[in-house]
Amino acid sequence: MKKLIIVLIFLVHSLVICSIKSDKETVLPTLVVEKIPSDCILLDEIIAVAHGPERSQIFCKSDQERRGIDSRQRTLGDLIGDELIYQDALKFKLPIDDTIVKDHLRRTLQAFGLKPGDEQSIFAQEGYSYDEGFNQFRIMYGVNTMIDQRVRSALLVPEDDVIAYYNENPVIKEPVYFLQTAFLSLEREKGKKMKGLEKDIERFIKTGKGVDVMWSDPYWLKESEIAEGLDFITQMQENTIEKQRVAGGYQLYQLKQKKPQRAVPLKKRYKQIVETLRKPKFVKNLEKYKKSLFDAATIIYL
């Protein structure tokens, strides 16, 4: 029966720490790589080590294969990047003690309609114990806070750029019509002939009298939603009625209000335009921030 031996390895070899003596009798640590014994079972594999300003962190193959608590599949670059940003948070004494992190966790759960305690099932769903999941959330909180402070806070978009983008990229709303409809059947009108009913309707359109009409609740209809054969609606004036011959009687259309084609106001689009203009700057500045952290750290890929 094979022995179960936990082996952390670099690539596909076992790691053995030995020492040799130099000419000056100084003992130096040396890595000696040898093949894995046949009676060993590989449980994990070290793929990188990051030496940052606050600590050294080992990354194993299982770390890369494991999804985050947000269900996101992360690359090795993502893991190292998050670690270095988190160390930057530690370096600058960002408040990330348990009390602050728990409060942020509570507010995050609340924002998604969840209650305190639901995080346990979320962590478990991704294969984390509560302590592991909470630590991952602490790192996530630290990373997002540092990105807000280091990157987002520096992204200023001049108002002139917003206005220029608005003018060059108009968003047009199609015409809409506020309608009520009613159906007048021959049977309901006590057997009136079609010609007689039509005269009554014409009188009703002009005077509002002569026919008992039960209008539907009013509703908005986009021009693109108007069915074939009802194009006359687009030509109607407000507070007018039009009729259409249908099987068994007449369909009436009353236009209460209409809004022509128009551009969405700048006020309603301002925030979205700012975010659109900030996005390329955000990506560029985030990469610049991460590069500065990678350049200052020592990363060993194995």
C-alpha positions in Angstrom: 0.0 0.0 0.0 1.5 3.3 -1.0 2.3 5.9 1.6 0.6 9.2 1.4 3.2 11.9 1.4 2.4 15.6 1.0 4.8 17.0 -1.5 5.1 20.6 -2.5 7.0 20.8 -5.8 8.4 23.2 -8.3 7.1 22.1 -11.7 7.2 18.3 -11.7 10.1 17.7 -9.3 10.3 17.4 -5.5 12.0 20.1 -3.6 14.8 19.1 -1.3 16.7 21.5 0.9 20.4 20.6 1.4 23.6 22.5 2.4 27.1 22.5 1.1 30.3 24.1 2.4 32.2 26.7 0.5 35.9 27.2 0.6 35.4 29.5 3.5 33.5 26.9 5.5 30.3 29.0 5.1 27.1 27.0 5.0 24.9 28.0 2.1 21.3 26.7 1.4 21.0 25.0 -2.0 18.0 23.6 -3.9 18.6 20.1 -5.1 16.0 18.8 -7.5 15.3 15.1 -7.8 12.5 12.9 -9.2 9.4 12.2 -7.1 9.6 8.8 -5.5 7.1 6.3 -7.0 5.3 5.8 -3.7 4.5 9.5 -3.3 1.2 11.1 -4.3 1.3 14.7 -5.7 -1.3 16.8 -3.9 -0.3 20.3 -5.1 2.3 22.2 -7.0 3.9 25.6 -6.3 3.7 27.7 -9.5 4.9 31.1 -8.3 6.2 33.0 -5.3 5.6 36.8 -4.8 8.0 38.7 -2.6 6.3 42.1 -1.9 6.9 45.0 0.5 4.9 43.4 3.4 5.2 39.6 3.0 6.0 36.7 0.7 3.2 34.7 -0.7 3.3 31.3 -2.3 0.8 30.4 -5.1 -0.1 26.8 -5.8 -1.7 25.2 -8.8 -4.8 24.7 -6.6 -5.1 28.4 -6.0 -5.3 29.1 -9.7 -7.8 26.3 -10.3 -10.0 27.5 -7.4 -12.7 30.1 -8.2 -12.9 33.2 -6.0 -15.8 33.8 -3.6 -17.4 35.9 -6.4 -17.4 32.7 -8.7 -14.7 34.3 -10.9 -12.1 32.1 -12.4 -8.8 33.8 -11.8 -5.5 33.6 -13.7 -2.1 33.5 -12.0 -1.7 37.2 -13.0 -5.0 38.0 -11.3 -3.9 36.3 -8.1 -0.5 38.0 -7.9 -1.9 41.4 -8.9 -4.6 41.2 -6.1 -1.9 40.1 -3.6 0.4 43.0 -4.5 -2.5 45.5 -4.3 -3.5 44.1 -1.0 0.1 44.5 0.3 0.0 48.1 -0.9 -3.1 48.5 1.3 -1.2 47.0 4.2 1.8 49.2 3.5 -0.3 52.3 3.7 -2.2 51.2 6.8 -5.6 50.9 5.2 -8.2 50.1 7.9 -9.1 46.5 7.2 -9.6 45.1 10.6 -12.4 42.6 11.3 -14.9 45.2 12.4 -14.6 47.3 9.3 -14.6 44.2 7.0 -17.7 42.7 8.7 -19.6 46.0 8.3 -18.7 46.2 4.6 -19.8 42.5 4.3 -23.1 43.3 5.9 -23.7 46.2 3.6 -22.7 44.1 0.6 -25.2 41.4 1.5 -27.9 44.0 2.1 -27.3 45.5 -1.4 -28.0 42.0 -2.9 -31.1 41.5 -0.8 -29.3 39.0 1.5 -29.1 38.9 5.3 -26.2 38.3 7.7 -25.3 34.7 7.8 -26.0 34.1 4.1 -22.3 34.6 3.3 -21.6 31.1 4.9 -23.5 29.3 2.1 -21.9 31.6 -0.5 -18.4 30.7 0.8 -19.3 27.0 1.0 -20.7 27.0 -2.5 -17.2 27.9 -3.8 -15.5 25.5 -1.5 -14.3 27.9 1.2 -14.6 27.5 5.0 -16.0 30.6 6.7 -12.5 31.8 7.8 -11.1 31.2 4.3 -14.1 33.0 2.7 -13.9 35.9 5.1 -10.2 36.3 4.5 -10.9 36.3 0.7 -13.5 39.0 1.2 -11.0 41.1 3.3 -8.5 40.9 0.4 -11.3 41.8 -2.1 -12.3 44.8 0.1 -8.7 46.0 0.4 -8.0 45.6 -3.4 -11.2 47.5 -4.4 -10.6 50.3 -1.9 -7.0 50.8 -3.1 -8.2 50.8 -6.7 -10.7 53.5 -5.8 -8.1 55.6 -4.1 -5.2 55.0 -6.5 -7.0 54.9 -9.8 -10.7 56.0 -9.9 -10.2 59.1 -7.7 -7.7 60.4 -10.3 -10.0 60.0 -13.3 -11.4 63.4 -14.0 -13.4 64.0 -17.1 -13.6 67.7 -18.3 -17.2 68.9 -18.9 -16.2 70.0 -22.4 -15.3 66.4 -23.2 -18.7 65.2 -22.0 -20.5 67.8 -24.1 -18.4 67.0 -27.2 -19.2 63.3 -26.8 -22.9 64.0 -26.3 -23.0 66.1 -29.5 -21.0 63.5 -31.5 -22.9 60.5 -30.2 -26.6 61.4 -30.0 -29.1 58.9 -28.5 -32.4 59.4 -30.3 -35.7 58.3 -28.7 -38.3 57.2 -31.3 -41.8 58.8 -31.3 -44.3 57.4 -28.8 -48.1 57.6 -28.6 -50.4 57.6 -25.6 -53.5 55.8 -26.7 -56.9 54.5 -25.6 -58.8 51.9 -27.7 -62.4 50.7 -27.8 -64.2 48.1 -29.8 -67.8 48.6 -31.0 -69.5 45.4 -32.1 -72.6 45.1 -34.2 -74.1 42.7 -31.7 -73.6 45.1 -28.8 -75.2 47.9 -30.7 -78.5 46.1 -30.8 -78.2 44.7 -34.3 -77.5 48.0 -36.1 -76.4 47.6 -39.6 -72.8 48.5 -40.4 -73.8 51.6 -42.3 -75.9 52.9 -39.4 -73.2 52.1 -36.9 -70.6 53.9 -39.0 -72.8 57.1 -39.0 -73.2 56.9 -35.3 -69.4 56.6 -34.9 -68.8 59.6 -37.2 -71.2 61.6 -35.0 -69.4 60.4 -31.9 -66.0 61.4 -33.3 -67.3 64.9 -34.0 -69.5 65.5 -30.9 -68.6 62.9 -28.4 -72.2 61.8 -28.3 -74.4 59.1 -29.7 -72.4 56.0 -28.8 -71.7 54.3 -25.5 -67.9 53.7 -25.6 -65.9 51.8 -23.0 -62.3 53.0 -23.5 -59.4 50.9 -22.4 -56.8 52.1 -19.9 -54.4 54.5 -21.7 -51.0 53.1 -22.7 -47.8 54.2 -24.4 -47.0 52.7 -27.8 -43.6 53.1 -29.6 -43.7 53.8 -33.3 -41.7 50.6 -33.9 -44.5 48.7 -32.1 -47.3 49.9 -34.3 -48.8 47.0 -36.2 -49.1 46.8 -39.9 -52.2 48.7 -41.1 -52.2 51.1 -38.1 -49.8 53.6 -39.6 -52.5 56.3 -39.4 -51.8 56.5 -35.7 -48.5 58.4 -36.6 -50.5 61.1 -38.4 -53.2 61.6 -35.7 -53.4 64.8 -33.7 -53.7 64.8 -29.9 -57.2 64.4 -28.6 -58.6 63.0 -31.8 -60.3 59.7 -32.6 -59.9 57.4 -35.6 -61.8 54.3 -36.5 -60.9 51.1 -38.3 -63.2 48.5 -39.8 -62.6 45.1 -38.2 -64.4 41.8 -38.1 -67.7 42.2 -36.3 -67.6 46.0 -35.9 -65.2 48.9 -35.5 -62.0 49.5 -33.5 -61.6 53.1 -32.2 -58.3 54.8 -31.4 -58.1 57.9 -29.3 -54.7 59.7 -29.2 -54.3 61.4 -25.8 -50.7 62.5 -26.2 -47.7 62.0 -28.4 -44.0 62.7 -28.2 -42.0 63.2 -31.4 -38.6 61.8 -32.1 -36.1 63.6 -29.8 -32.6 63.4 -28.4 -32.1 62.1 -24.8 -31.2 65.2 -22.7 -27.6 65.7 -21.7 -28.7 65.7 -18.0 -29.9 62.2 -18.3 -26.9 60.9 -20.1 -24.2 62.9 -18.2 -23.2 60.2 -15.7 -23.2 57.4 -18.4 -21.0 59.5 -20.7 -18.6 60.2 -17.9 -18.3 56.5 -17.2 -17.8 55.8 -20.9 -15.0 58.3 -21.1 -13.4 57.2 -17.9 -13.3 53.5 -18.9 -10.2 53.6 -21.2 -8.4 55.9 -18.8 -9.3 53.5 -15.9 -7.9 50.5 -17.7 -4.7 52.4 -18.7 -4.2 53.8 -15.2 -5.0 50.4 -13.5 -2.4 48.7 -15.7 0.1 51.4 -14.9 -0.6 51.0 -11.1 -0.2 47.2 -11.3 3.0 47.5 -13.3 4.5 49.8 -10.6 3.7 47.1 -8.0 5.1 44.3 -10.1 8.2 46.2 -10.8 8.8 46.8 -7.1 8.2 43.2 -6.2 10.2 40.0 -6.9 8.1 37.4 -8.6 9.4 33.9 -9.2 7.5 31.8 -11.7 8.2 28.1 -11.4 
